[in-house]
Each structure stands twice: as structure tokens, then as C-alpha cells.
């Protein structure tokens, strides 16, 4: 059988009644902009992740950008991060005018190495952007301790790690700001694009809200759209227009009920892969002690990555190259002059990794087919 990597239609049918009702509710209300769905979703999402404040945006990249701007990052500043991730991290940093500083990864979790961060700190360093790779959180407690010792802030890209935990605490409340994506293929997916930044800092949250929405307080927008308050424009900062829209917020509220069972499915599938692919000579993903993985991706590593990928494709099994090659060797960043070979653990992982299908769209028979194909192709 041909196995899909994603199957959005299949997941839609599981929650069709609720999703259709959510969309119809927004359209019937006439409040297509500045309605009740966005603040309601923000309150629910913040509570779900143990955060005091949630500020939605129209993508995970936008959430990162808004967080960086709200924290005052700009020209002359340096932000330390990793290269084995989506371009959104690096481009968001450079959008502010700050310089991106890539460091190497800890090879088991494939997240930013704390010792490498410490070695890269300079007088210009203002922030650390940690990325929770494939659903495994970075060592946020150690990173926060290092940041506090040097007067830095920590932006956590948890776009792949919704529902993950560190020492029993859900990701979303430990960093200065934690950002998530609601792209359709994420743990909690919209039917378009969306993102969110979580923080415990009320003032920072208010600044992010202004930046996300034209540089004005939300009360002005709501007031103007309802007629309750129309005092004209009052821009307090150079804001953007990178907000989550009402229909996407309503859809996310309808789909949030499936998050816990979907996480359970991903964890069960990951355990099955670990059990049934053991002993084949593949490097299977591991979870460090004290962490609970969210398994947005199940990423193996092998020296015969390209050959295995071709053989699996011939059998109808899709795979992907999850965030590879790394950013520092991408054409857009060649002018920065970062030599290939400068991040050996990152480069080795990206040259060997292969993502397998995982998630609630994959049923047990399909996973059986994937495992059987891998056994035949290795």
C-alpha cells in the first residue's frame, strides 16, 4: 500500500462536525476581524501549557519575529542558535537587524549544546534561541541559568514540541518566551497558518500584542470594530500585521480536544518503531532522562540515508529530510562566510537523518507496512 506522510482530509473527517460548526459560527457572527475567538483561544492555549499569557500570530516564524522585536533585539546584537532547523529562526533574527550566531548541537537530543552556547557568548550577545528539535526539548533549565548569569533572554522555538515536558513541566512556561507553530502538519494544526508566543511576563505580552497588530492596544481595534470606541489611531510602536485570524482561532479551539490523544498516538508509534526497528544497524532517536518527547518527527540516522530513502520510495513509503541541509550551508547564508565543517555534530546529523511517517493520520496497518519495508530495505 502507498502510505501518506500527512493526510489532512482523514483528520478533518474525524472532527468535521466541530470544525464546520466553528467556521460557520465565525461567519454567521459577522466578526471576521477582532472578534471573540482569538482571545478565547489564547486563554485556553496559555492554560493548557501553564503560561500566564499567550499572544497569537499568523505563523510560528511571525511569533519568533514578534518576540525578538518585543525583547528589543536589533542591529549590533547577537543571537545564539542552531543551524539544524527551519529558516524561520535565522530569518527572524536577521529581520530585526541582529546577527545570527550558529553553534553546534548535543548529538542525542539534536538540540543546542549548552557548552557551545557558553563558548559563543560575547559582549554583543543579547539572546539565546533554543530549538526543541523533532519534539525533544532543549536543556532549557541549564540554558536559562546560563542566560541569567550573563543577563540574556531566551526565546524557545517549541514549534515541534507542543506537549513535551522537562522534569514534568510542560514546555511553554520555562523560557522568557516560548513560540509555537500551528501549521497544518504540527501537533495542533490550523487550516492555513498560525503561531503563538507564550510568556509569564505581562508587560512583554502586551508589547508583543502591539507589535503583532499595527502597534496599537487591542482595545482600540476592538472598540473601532464594534463602534464602542473610536478615538482614531494611536500607534505606540512600529507594529506589523501578523495576527491570527478569527476563523483559524475557532478551528484551533475545535481541534484542541484531540491534542492529548494525538500525543499519546505519537508516543505509542515512536515506541513501536523503537522496538521493531531495533537491531537493524540504524541510529534510532533517543529521549534523554527527565524529558518527555512530543514526537512531531521520528527521525532515524544512517550512513546509507539516500539509498534507503530511494528503496523505501520504490515501495510507496514516503520519507523526508527534516531540516537538512543545515542553515549555515544554505545558499542564502553563504555571504556570512561560515565554513562547512564548522559545526561537525550538526553536519553529521543532517547528512544522515531520515524522517519516517508518524502521527494520528497513520493507522497501525500503515505503520506495519512502513516497518516491514524498512526491514526489507536495510
Secondary structure, 3 states (H helix, E strand, C coil): CCECCCCHHHHHHHCHHHHHHHHHHHHHHCCCCCCHHHHHHHHHHHHHCCCCEEEEECCHHHHHHHHHHHCCCCCCCEEEEECCCCHHHHHHHHHCCCEEEEECEECCCCEECHHHHHHHCCCCEEEEEEECHHHCCCCHHHHHHHHHHHCCEEEEECCCCCCCEECCEECCCCCCEEEEECCCCCCCCCCCCCEEEEECCHHHHHHHHHHHECCCCHHHHHHHHHCCCCCCCCCCCCCCECCCCHHHHHHHHHHHHHHHHHHHHHHHHHHHHHHHCCCCCCECCCCCCCEECCCCCEEEECCCHHHHHHHHHHCCECEECCCCCCHHHCHHHHHHCCCCCCCHHHHHHHHHEEEECCCCCCCHHHHHHHHHHHHHHC
